[in-house]
Amino acid sequence: MAKTHVDGLTLYATRWCPFCIRVFRTLDTLGLEVDIADPTRDPAARDALWQARGRGTVPVLRIEHPDGEVEWMPESADIVTWLRAHHG
Ligand SMILES: N[C@@H](CCC(=O)N[C@@H](CS)C(=O)NCC(=O)O)C(=O)O
């Protein structure tokens, strides 16, 4: 099934983190594709995450709203709920 790329969303995540995998599964189920930033592989992603959150915990969904406001959403359960509500 072709996936729909959602502009304005970047998921800060690693491939092995169980909480991140929960979010990856939701993206698969919903047929969505978002930009991925892995702070363990990409120093710029690591710096951006730390600057925004003051910690490196993943997953975090960076949401750029249409009005330009940027929101950093931590917690896999909250990210899953938000994805289902807005893109389900
Ligand atoms: N309650 C959080 C837990 C996230 C979490 O513990 N992530 C781990 C990786 S699986 C992590 O980033 N640990 C390193 C850290 O907190 O700096 C969630 O559900 O998203």
The ligand as a Tripos MOL2 file, in Angstrom:
@<TRIPOS>MOLECULE
LIG
   20    19     1     0     0
SMALL
NO_CHARGES

@<TRIPOS>ATOM
      1 N1          7.2950    7.1610   28.6050 N.3       1 LIG1
      2 C1          8.1220    7.3680   27.4390 C.3       1 LIG1
      3 C2          9.3820    6.5150   27.5720 C.3       1 LIG1
      4 C3         10.3960    6.8300   26.4810 C.3       1 LIG1
      5 C4         11.7400    6.1740   26.7790 C.2       1 LIG1
      6 O1         11.9960    5.6760   27.9040 O.2       1 LIG1
      7 N2         12.6060    6.1830   25.7780 N.am      1 LIG1
      8 C5         13.9330    5.6180   25.9450 C.3       1 LIG1
      9 C6         14.3200    4.7480   24.7430 C.3       1 LIG1
     10 S1         13.2350    3.3700   24.5650 S.3       1 LIG1
     11 C7         14.9570    6.7330   25.9900 C.2       1 LIG1
     12 O2         14.9410    7.6400   25.1820 O.2       1 LIG1
     13 N3         15.8710    6.6510   26.9750 N.am      1 LIG1
     14 C8         16.9900    7.5510   27.0400 C.3       1 LIG1
     15 C9         16.6790    8.8240   27.7610 C.2       1 LIG1
     16 O3         15.6220    8.9770   28.3880 O.co2     1 LIG1
     17 O4         17.5170    9.7450   27.6750 O.co2     1 LIG1
     18 C10         7.3220    7.0370   26.1840 C.2       1 LIG1
     19 O5          6.3690    6.2350   26.2620 O.co2     1 LIG1
     20 O6          7.6160    7.6140   25.1090 O.co2     1 LIG1
@<TRIPOS>BOND
     1     1     2 1
     2     2     3 1
     3     2    18 1
     4     3     4 1
     5     4     5 1
     6     5     6 2
     7     5     7 1
     8     7     8 1
     9     8     9 1
    10     8    11 1
    11     9    10 1
    12    11    12 2
    13    11    13 1
    14    13    14 1
    15    14    15 1
    16    15    16 2
    17    15    17 1
    18    18    19 2
    19    18    20 1
@<TRIPOS>SUBSTRUCTURE
     1 LIG1         1 GROUP 0 **** ****
